[in-house]
Amino acid sequence: MEFWELTENGGCQWRVEDMPGDCGHAFSDETVTKYFSTSFQQCLKRQVVDLAAEGFTLEDLDFVQPSVTVQDWYCSRTDCGCVYQLAVGLLDENQELIQEFKPDIVSLDPFIDDCSWKQITHVFSDYGPGLRYISFEHGGQDSKYWDGWYGVRVTGSSVTIDL
């Protein structure tokens, strides 16, 4: 959980598990060996990336305005449904929102849906000057309120700046 702020940590809380896990799915990249698992109440975690601290100049951010690509992977178990949510925000120097990507909450039911690993990707562009931080928050929970870690699984989260 290093580098993550646990904004909601319900049920049995977040847990890191080994791929593929109980009632799990194989992942397309064999180098990915772990994932985060949620519980029966809402679990959300967030990172805020300080772009200046990561070496980006204010000139590049304001004048070049590089595209920002965000990516995440999620799935459910084969025996329990879940919900997944993602919210990514481009923030200014006061951490006020410039632009946001917040897709609809995804509900997965293993008895009617393909619940294997799914990738979600979004590219920000033409967002104007002022970008200084990126907020990335994701998570969810299971849909049956089973005690344990039956909720959504997430891995492979990334933010890429294309200069």
Salt bridges, closest charged atoms under 4 A:
GLU5 OE1 - ARG46 NH1 3.63
GLU17 OE2 - ARG15 NH2 2.61
GLU17 OE1 - ARG153 NH2 3.92
ASP18 OD1 - LYS34 NZ 2.38
ASP62 OD2 - ARG132 NH2 2.84
ASP72 OD2 - HIS138 ND1 2.64
ASP79 OD1 - ARG77 NE 2.78
ASP114 OD2 - LYS118 NZ 3.21
